[in-house]
Amino acid sequence: MIIYLYGEDSYRRQQKLRELSAKYKEKHSGLTVENFDLSAEASAEEDLDRLRDFISAQSLFGGSKLGVISAKTATKELAAILKLAAEEKTMNLFLVSEKHLGKEFNFLLKNPVLSEEFQPLIGAQFAAFVKKEAAKRNLKCPPEILSNLIRLAGSDSWLAINELEKLVLGGKPDDSLIYPNFFTLLNRLRGSSLAGRLSALSFLIETQDSVGIFNVLASQADAETKIKMANYDVAVKSGKLGYEEALLDLVL
C-alpha cells in the first residue's frame, strides 16, 4: 500500500504522517522505518537506489518495513518505481511532498493508493483548527487572545501551534497577541502564505494609518519594489486608487 500525503500545510501533513506511522507500528510488531530523502540534491540519487533495493526486498519478503519518501520534484525514475510498488499488496510506503508531483503521478490519486491533500486552511476552517489544537492542550485563555492569534497566523499552522505552545509553557500571553506588533505584521506581509498576508494587512489597516503603512513599506523595499510603489503613489495622488487599494494590490 502506498499512502500519498501532499500539500503546503506542512504541520498538518507531518501530523498525519506521525499518526499513520504510529498506527502501522502498533499493527505490525517489530516494524522498522526507512527514510528516503529525494528532496535533497546531495543524496537524492543514492536514496533513489536505496528505494529500488527496498522495494525489491519488500516484494520478496513481505511488509516488515515501512518506507517514508520525501520528494520535492517529480522524476520519471520515481514515477516508474512507484507504479510498480502500487501493485504490491505487501508494500508499505508513505510518499510526502509539498505539492502534487504532477500528471505522471496522477495514478497516486486513485486506488490502490490512498492519498490526502493538505492545503492551507483559511477563515472559519483555520479558526476551528486552532481552537481544536488549543483544546487538545487544555489551554485556557481569553477569547480575544485566541482570536488575535488566529488573525495573526492567517493560515500558517506552524506559527499558530508555536504560539499555542508558548502560551501553554509560559501561561502569560505575549504582548504581541494582545497588541500585535506593527513590524511583526509588516514582516508577515512578505510571507509566502496569501491568507497570512491578507490577515496581517487587514489587522494593520484596522489599527494603523494606510499612508503610514505604505510609506514604511516603501522605505524598506528593494529597488524593483520601490519603482512599483512609486507608480502606486502617483496613481493614488492622481485619484486613480486609494492607499488601501494599493496595499492590497501589492500584497496580492
SULNORZI-V341201 format. One record per residue. N is the residue number from 1. PHI is phi in degrees with one decimal (* if undefined). OMEGA is omega in radians with two decimals (* if undefined). BURIAL is 1 if it has 24 or more other ideal C-beta (glycine too) atoms within 12 Angstrom, else 0. Layout:
N|PHI|OMEGA|BURIAL / N|PHI|OMEGA|BURIAL
This chain:
1|*|3.01|1 / 2|-106.9|3.04|1 / 3|-116.4|-3.02|1 / 4|-108.9|-3.14|1 / 5|-115.1|-3.07|1 / 6|-144.1|3.11|1 / 7|134.1|-3.00|1 / 8|-74.0|-3.10|1 / 9|-78.8|-3.00|1 / 10|-68.1|3.14|1 / 11|-65.0|-3.11|1 / 12|-66.0|3.10|1 / 13|-63.2|3.14|1 / 14|-69.5|3.09|0 / 15|-61.6|3.11|1 / 16|-65.5|3.11|1 / 17|-61.1|3.12|1 / 18|-61.9|-3.13|0 / 19|-62.6|-3.12|0 / 20|-69.8|3.11|1 / 21|-61.5|3.13|1 / 22|-62.2|3.13|0 / 23|-65.6|3.11|0 / 24|-62.8|-3.13|1 / 25|-66.3|3.09|0 / 26|-66.8|-3.07|0 / 27|-76.5|-3.07|0 / 28|-113.1|-3.13|0 / 29|-62.0|3.10|0 / 30|76.3|-3.14|0 / 31|-64.4|3.06|0 / 32|-109.1|-3.08|0 / 33|-114.3|3.05|1 / 34|-115.8|-3.12|1 / 35|-106.8|3.14|1 / 36|-126.0|-3.08|1 / 37|-96.6|3.13|1 / 38|-92.3|3.14|1 / 39|-91.7|3.13|1 / 40|-98.9|-3.06|0 / 41|-57.3|-3.05|0 / 42|-63.3|-3.05|0 / 43|-116.2|-3.02|0 / 44|-58.7|-3.10|0 / 45|-65.6|3.12|0 / 46|-63.3|-3.13|0 / 47|-69.7|3.07|1 / 48|-65.4|3.08|1 / 49|-64.0|3.10|0 / 50|-62.1|3.13|0 / 51|-65.7|3.10|1 / 52|-59.0|3.13|1 / 53|-63.7|-3.14|0 / 54|-60.9|-3.10|1 / 55|-69.0|3.09|1 / 56|-62.5|-3.14|0 / 57|-66.9|3.12|0 / 58|-62.9|-3.12|1 / 59|-63.3|-3.08|0 / 60|-83.7|-2.95|0 / 61|-113.8|3.07|0 / 62|92.3|-2.98|0 / 63|-88.4|3.10|1 / 64|-94.3|-3.12|0 / 65|-132.2|3.07|1 / 66|-115.8|3.10|1 / 67|-103.1|3.10|1 / 68|-115.3|-3.08|1 / 69|-105.8|3.03|1 / 70|-104.1|-3.10|1 / 71|-127.4|3.14|1 / 72|-109.5|3.14|0 / 73|-127.1|-3.12|0 / 74|-83.6|3.00|1 / 75|-135.6|3.13|1 / 76|-64.4|3.14|0 / 77|-62.4|3.14|0 / 78|-66.2|3.12|1 / 79|-59.6|-3.13|1 / 80|-63.8|3.14|0 / 81|-62.1|-3.07|1 / 82|-71.3|3.10|1 / 83|-62.4|3.08|0 / 84|-67.6|-3.10|0 / 85|-65.5|-3.08|1 / 86|-63.5|-3.11|1 / 87|-87.8|-3.10|0 / 88|-88.3|-3.10|1 / 89|-69.3|-3.10|0 / 90|-89.9|-3.08|0 / 91|-79.0|3.06|1 / 92|-120.7|-3.10|1 / 93|-134.9|2.95|1 / 94|-112.5|3.05|1 / 95|-114.2|-3.06|1 / 96|-122.5|3.12|1 / 97|-150.1|-3.11|1 / 98|-72.6|3.12|1 / 99|-151.8|3.07|1 / 100|-61.4|-2.99|1 / 101|-77.8|3.05|1 / 102|114.1|-2.99|0 / 103|-62.6|3.11|0 / 104|-66.9|-3.12|0 / 105|-109.2|-3.14|1 / 106|-63.6|3.10|0 / 107|-63.0|3.12|1 / 108|-74.0|3.13|1 / 109|-93.0|-3.09|0 / 110|-124.1|3.04|0 / 111|-61.0|0.14|0 / 112|-87.2|3.12|0 / 113|-84.3|2.98|1 / 114|-103.6|-3.12|0 / 115|-135.0|3.08|1 / 116|-147.5|-3.13|1 / 117|-102.0|-3.12|0 / 118|-124.9|3.05|1 / 119|-81.3|3.12|0 / 120|-56.1|3.09|1 / 121|-79.2|3.12|1 / 122|-133.0|3.04|1 / 123|57.5|-3.07|0 / 124|-62.1|3.13|0 / 125|-64.9|3.13|0 / 126|-67.9|3.11|1 / 127|-60.1|3.13|1 / 128|-63.9|3.11|0 / 129|-61.6|-3.11|1 / 130|-63.8|-3.14|1 / 131|-64.8|3.10|0 / 132|-65.4|3.13|0 / 133|-66.3|3.09|1 / 134|-65.2|3.13|1 / 135|-65.1|3.09|0 / 136|-58.2|-3.09|0 / 137|-93.8|-3.10|0 / 138|52.4|-3.09|0 / 139|-84.0|3.09|1 / 140|-110.8|3.09|0 / 141|-149.4|-3.14|1 / 142|-55.8|-3.12|0 / 143|-54.2|-3.11|0 / 144|-68.6|3.10|0 / 145|-67.2|3.12|1 / 146|-64.8|3.12|1 / 147|-64.5|3.11|0 / 148|-64.1|3.12|1 / 149|-59.3|-3.14|1 / 150|-62.1|-3.12|1 / 151|-68.8|3.14|1 / 152|-66.3|-3.09|1 / 153|-72.0|3.13|1 / 154|71.1|3.03|1 / 155|-140.0|-3.09|1 / 156|-85.9|-3.07|1 / 157|-63.2|-3.13|1 / 158|-61.3|3.14|1 / 159|-61.4|-3.14|1 / 160|-61.3|-3.12|1 / 161|-65.6|3.11|1 / 162|-60.7|3.13|0 / 163|-68.7|3.08|1 / 164|-63.0|-3.14|1 / 165|-63.7|3.09|0 / 166|-60.5|-3.14|0 / 167|-64.8|3.13|1 / 168|-64.1|-3.07|0 / 169|-76.9|-3.05|0 / 170|-93.3|-3.14|0 / 171|80.9|-3.10|0 / 172|-96.2|-3.11|0 / 173|-66.2|3.07|1 / 174|-62.7|3.06|1 / 175|-57.1|-3.10|0 / 176|-65.3|3.10|1 / 177|-84.6|3.10|1 / 178|-87.4|3.10|0 / 179|-125.5|-3.06|0 / 180|-50.9|-3.10|1 / 181|-68.3|-3.08|0 / 182|-56.5|-3.06|0 / 183|-75.2|3.02|0 / 184|-63.3|3.12|1 / 185|-66.5|3.10|1 / 186|-60.1|3.12|1 / 187|-62.4|-3.14|0 / 188|-70.0|3.07|1 / 189|-66.1|-3.13|1 / 190|-100.0|-3.08|0 / 191|-71.0|-3.10|1 / 192|-82.9|-3.11|0 / 193|-88.0|3.13|1 / 194|-61.9|-3.14|0 / 195|-61.3|3.12|1 / 196|-65.5|3.13|1 / 197|-65.0|-3.13|1 / 198|-66.1|3.12|1 / 199|-63.7|3.13|1 / 200|-64.0|3.14|1 / 201|-64.2|3.12|1 / 202|-59.6|3.13|1 / 203|-62.6|-3.13|1 / 204|-63.1|-3.09|1 / 205|-64.3|3.13|1 / 206|-69.4|-2.99|0 / 207|-112.7|-3.07|0 / 208|-130.1|3.08|1 / 209|-76.2|-3.08|0 / 210|-60.0|3.13|1 / 211|-64.2|3.13|0 / 212|-62.9|3.11|0 / 213|-59.5|-3.12|1 / 214|-60.1|-3.09|1 / 215|-67.2|3.11|0 / 216|-66.0|3.11|0 / 217|-61.4|-3.13|1 / 218|-63.8|-3.12|1 / 219|-69.7|-3.11|0 / 220|-99.2|-3.01|0 / 221|-74.2|3.02|0 / 222|-77.3|-3.03|0 / 223|-58.5|-3.11|0 / 224|-65.5|-3.12|0 / 225|-70.1|3.10|0 / 226|-59.4|3.11|0 / 227|-63.8|3.14|0 / 228|-61.9|-3.10|0 / 229|-72.0|3.06|1 / 230|-64.0|3.10|0 / 231|-66.3|3.07|0 / 232|-60.0|-3.09|1 / 233|-61.5|3.10|1 / 234|-62.3|-3.13|0 / 235|-64.1|3.12|0 / 236|-65.7|-3.07|1 / 237|-70.4|3.07|0 / 238|-93.8|3.06|0 / 239|83.0|-3.10|0 / 240|-80.1|3.07|0 / 241|-159.9|3.13|0 / 242|-98.7|-3.13|0 / 243|-64.6|3.13|1 / 244|-64.2|3.11|0 / 245|-65.3|3.12|0 / 246|-63.6|3.13|1 / 247|-63.4|3.13|1 / 248|-62.3|3.13|1 / 249|-62.7|3.14|0 / 250|-65.0|-3.13|1 / 251|-68.3|3.13|1 / 252|-71.1|*|0
